[in-house]
């Protein structure tokens, strides 16, 4: 249940001036996640909870509780001030993204575009530290609309963003197989979180794709074949 409906200071400031922390430890946001297969048939419905562990003028640590491959999973994420993911703590491992995962680039007005390349590396501490390159990813993003989202009796301003994220194997530049996601997000900046996220995905093995096919997925993702879809929508929030 939402215990405070005052508008938070925007997390995603378009200026270099640092605002007060956007969250208070203990704030939480609950999403409903629904998965569909390629035919549009629902295959899974679950709940995802984001709980704020720490928020400073430089970034945030958030615990995410979710169902992954049918298993309840909890991990801790570190985000920068613009809410780009920097690191995921999962068991003995840290999955680090350099420079960040490129979700947002401010200022974002209708028609804004940005391209970001990043690398993800796993660091697992057992008896010794094991380092494993995970992927090289290329983000192509654009703002497509400004609008509002109705949530708990309020209309929250939104920024609609579309991204095509293509990731290849360790250390390459998409020379082997690739995974592609087409993400459609409604960011609610005055709530400091996204209100909806929907994405389609496909994995193309080596020999199944060409640079021309990748270019088609980027240029006209709505016309391409996808393996499935996931939709997340905010359902509840508790603000301390």
C-alpha positions in Angstrom: 0.0 0.0 0.0 1.3 3.4 -0.9 1.9 5.4 2.3 3.1 8.6 0.8 1.9 10.1 -2.5 4.1 13.2 -2.6 6.2 13.4 -5.7 9.8 12.3 -5.2 12.6 14.5 -6.4 13.4 13.3 -9.9 16.1 10.6 -10.0 16.9 11.3 -13.6 18.1 14.9 -13.4 18.9 16.5 -16.7 21.4 18.8 -15.0 24.7 18.1 -13.4 23.5 19.5 -10.0 23.0 16.6 -7.5 19.6 16.4 -5.9 18.8 14.8 -2.6 18.7 11.0 -2.7 15.7 9.8 -4.7 14.8 7.0 -2.3 14.7 6.1 1.3 16.0 2.7 2.5 13.0 0.5 2.8 11.1 2.0 -0.1 9.7 -0.8 -2.3 8.0 -1.3 -5.7 6.1 -4.4 -6.7 5.6 -5.4 -10.4 3.5 -8.1 -12.0 5.5 -10.0 -14.6 3.8 -12.0 -17.3 5.7 -14.2 -19.9 4.4 -15.3 -23.3 5.7 -17.7 -25.9 6.1 -16.9 -29.6 2.4 -17.7 -30.2 1.2 -15.2 -27.6 0.2 -17.9 -25.1 0.8 -17.0 -21.4 3.5 -19.3 -19.9 4.2 -17.8 -16.5 2.9 -15.1 -14.1 4.9 -13.9 -11.1 5.7 -11.0 -8.8 8.9 -8.9 -8.9 9.8 -6.7 -5.9 12.4 -4.0 -5.8 13.5 -2.9 -2.3 15.8 0.1 -1.8 18.8 -0.8 0.4 20.7 2.4 0.1 20.3 5.7 -1.9 22.9 8.4 -2.1 23.7 11.4 -4.3 25.9 9.1 -6.5 23.7 6.0 -6.9 21.5 3.3 -5.4 21.7 -0.3 -4.1 18.5 -2.3 -4.7 17.5 -5.9 -3.9 15.4 -7.5 -6.6 13.3 -10.6 -5.6 12.0 -12.5 -8.7 11.3 -15.8 -10.2 14.0 -16.9 -12.7 13.5 -20.2 -14.6 11.0 -21.2 -12.0 13.3 -20.6 -9.0 12.8 -17.7 -6.5 15.9 -15.6 -6.7 17.3 -12.6 -4.8 20.1 -10.4 -6.1 21.4 -7.0 -5.2 22.0 -4.4 -8.0 24.1 -1.2 -7.9 22.9 1.6 -10.1 24.4 5.0 -10.9 22.4 8.2 -10.3 20.7 8.0 -13.7 19.6 4.4 -12.8 21.9 2.7 -15.2 23.0 -0.8 -13.9 26.6 -1.1 -12.9 26.8 -4.4 -11.0 24.7 -7.4 -9.9 25.6 -9.3 -6.8 24.3 -12.9 -7.1 25.6 -15.5 -4.6 29.4 -15.8 -4.9 29.4 -13.7 -8.1 29.4 -10.1 -9.2 28.3 -9.4 -12.8 29.9 -6.0 -13.6 28.9 -3.8 -16.5 31.4 -1.3 -18.0 30.8 1.5 -18.4 27.1 0.9 -17.6 24.1 -0.9 -19.3 23.1 2.2 -21.3 19.4 2.3 -20.4 19.2 6.1 -20.1 21.0 9.1 -21.4 19.9 12.5 -20.3 18.4 14.9 -21.3 15.6 12.8 -22.9 13.1 14.7 -25.0 10.8 13.2 -27.7 13.0 12.2 -30.5 16.2 11.8 -28.4 18.4 8.9 -29.5 21.6 7.4 -28.1 23.9 4.5 -28.8 25.9 2.7 -26.1 28.4 -0.2 -26.2 29.2 -2.0 -22.9 30.9 -5.2 -21.7 29.7 -7.5 -18.9 32.1 -9.6 -16.9 31.5 -12.1 -14.1 33.8 -12.1 -11.0 33.1 -15.2 -8.7 35.0 -15.5 -5.4 35.5 -19.1 -4.3 38.9 -20.3 -3.1 40.3 -18.1 -5.8 38.8 -15.3 -7.9 37.4 -16.6 -11.2 36.9 -14.0 -13.9 34.8 -14.7 -17.0 33.8 -12.3 -19.8 30.0 -12.6 -20.4 29.1 -10.5 -23.3 29.6 -7.4 -25.4 26.4 -5.5 -26.0 25.3 -2.7 -28.3 22.3 -0.5 -27.3 20.4 1.5 -29.9 17.7 3.6 -28.1 15.2 6.4 -28.8 12.5 8.3 -27.0 9.2 7.9 -28.8 6.6 9.7 -26.8 5.8 11.7 -23.6 2.6 10.8 -21.8 1.2 9.7 -18.4 0.5 6.5 -16.5 -2.4 6.1 -14.1 -1.3 4.4 -10.8 -3.0 4.4 -7.4 -5.3 7.3 -8.4 -2.6 9.6 -9.8 -1.5 10.3 -13.4 2.3 10.2 -13.4 4.3 11.8 -16.3 6.0 9.2 -18.5 8.8 9.0 -21.0 8.2 6.2 -23.6 11.5 4.6 -24.6 12.3 1.9 -27.2 15.7 0.1 -27.2 17.2 -2.7 -29.3 19.9 -4.4 -27.3 22.1 -6.9 -29.2 24.6 -9.0 -27.2 27.3 -11.4 -28.4 29.7 -13.8 -26.8 32.7 -13.1 -24.6 34.9 -10.4 -25.8 33.6 -10.4 -29.4 31.8 -7.8 -31.5 28.8 -10.0 -32.4 30.9 -12.4 -34.4 29.3 -15.5 -33.1 25.7 -16.1 -32.0 23.7 -13.1 -30.7 20.8 -12.4 -28.3 18.5 -9.5 -29.2 15.9 -7.7 -27.1 13.4 -5.1 -28.2 12.5 -3.2 -25.1 9.5 -0.8 -24.7 9.5 1.1 -21.5 7.3 3.7 -19.8 9.7 5.6 -17.4 7.9 7.5 -14.6 10.7 9.9 -13.6 8.8 11.6 -10.7 8.3 8.2 -9.1 12.0 7.5 -9.9 11.2 4.1 -11.4 9.7 2.6 -14.6 6.0 2.0 -14.6 5.9 -0.6 -17.4 8.5 -2.6 -19.3 7.8 -4.9 -22.2 10.4 -6.8 -24.2 10.5 -9.3 -27.0 13.6 -11.5 -27.4 15.3 -13.9 -29.8 18.6 -15.8 -29.8 20.2 -16.3 -33.2 23.0 -18.9 -33.2 26.1 -18.6 -35.3 25.2 -19.0 -38.9 21.6 -18.0 -38.3 22.1 -14.3 -38.6 23.9 -11.8 -40.9 24.8 -8.1 -40.4 21.8 -7.3 -42.7 19.5 -9.3 -40.5 20.7 -7.5 -37.3 20.3 -4.2 -39.1 16.6 -5.2 -39.9 16.0 -6.0 -36.2 17.3 -2.5 -35.3 15.5 -0.6 -38.0 12.1 -2.3 -37.9 11.8 -4.6 -34.8 8.0 -4.7 -35.0 8.3 -6.6 -38.3 10.7 -9.3 -37.1 10.2 -12.8 -35.6 10.6 -13.1 -31.8 10.8 -16.1 -29.5 8.6 -14.7 -26.8 7.6 -11.6 -24.8 7.7 -10.4 -21.2 5.6 -7.6 -19.7 6.1 -6.0 -16.3 3.7 -3.5 -14.8 3.9 -1.7 -11.5 1.2 -2.8 -9.1 2.1 -1.4 -5.7 4.6 0.9 -3.9 5.5 1.5 -0.3 7.4 4.7 0.4 8.9 5.2 3.8 
